């Protein structure tokens, strides 16, 4: 069965709305997670801490530059994920549509590449 990741992306506004009603958001998300567990499709789920507590390692220049959060010009932030083991992308989309999201939140649905799909280095010459 393919694996799909539902990637939660939010804005400052949607994140503030979640925090304003955090108890309700946690309860509805908990029920959603329980449904996925009962259906046998949930492999993992994690949420991320406040972006202001993070750092960014930027590889744009000659050497990596580390800066503290918040991220400044970012319009959407990765807030967490659900990893599902489902039969198809459509099934993953069906689960995503059921997510109890706050207005302004998005769920990106991406298939997780299988190990045999990732290019390997040719051991004799170091090329992909």
Secondary structure, 3 states (H helix, E strand, C coil): CCEEEEEEEECHHHHHHHHHCHHHHHHHHHHHHHHHHHHCCEEEEEECCCHHHCEEEECCCCCCEEEECCCCCCCCEEEEEEEEECCCHHHHHHHHHCCCCCCCCEEEEEECCCHHHCCCCCCCCCCC
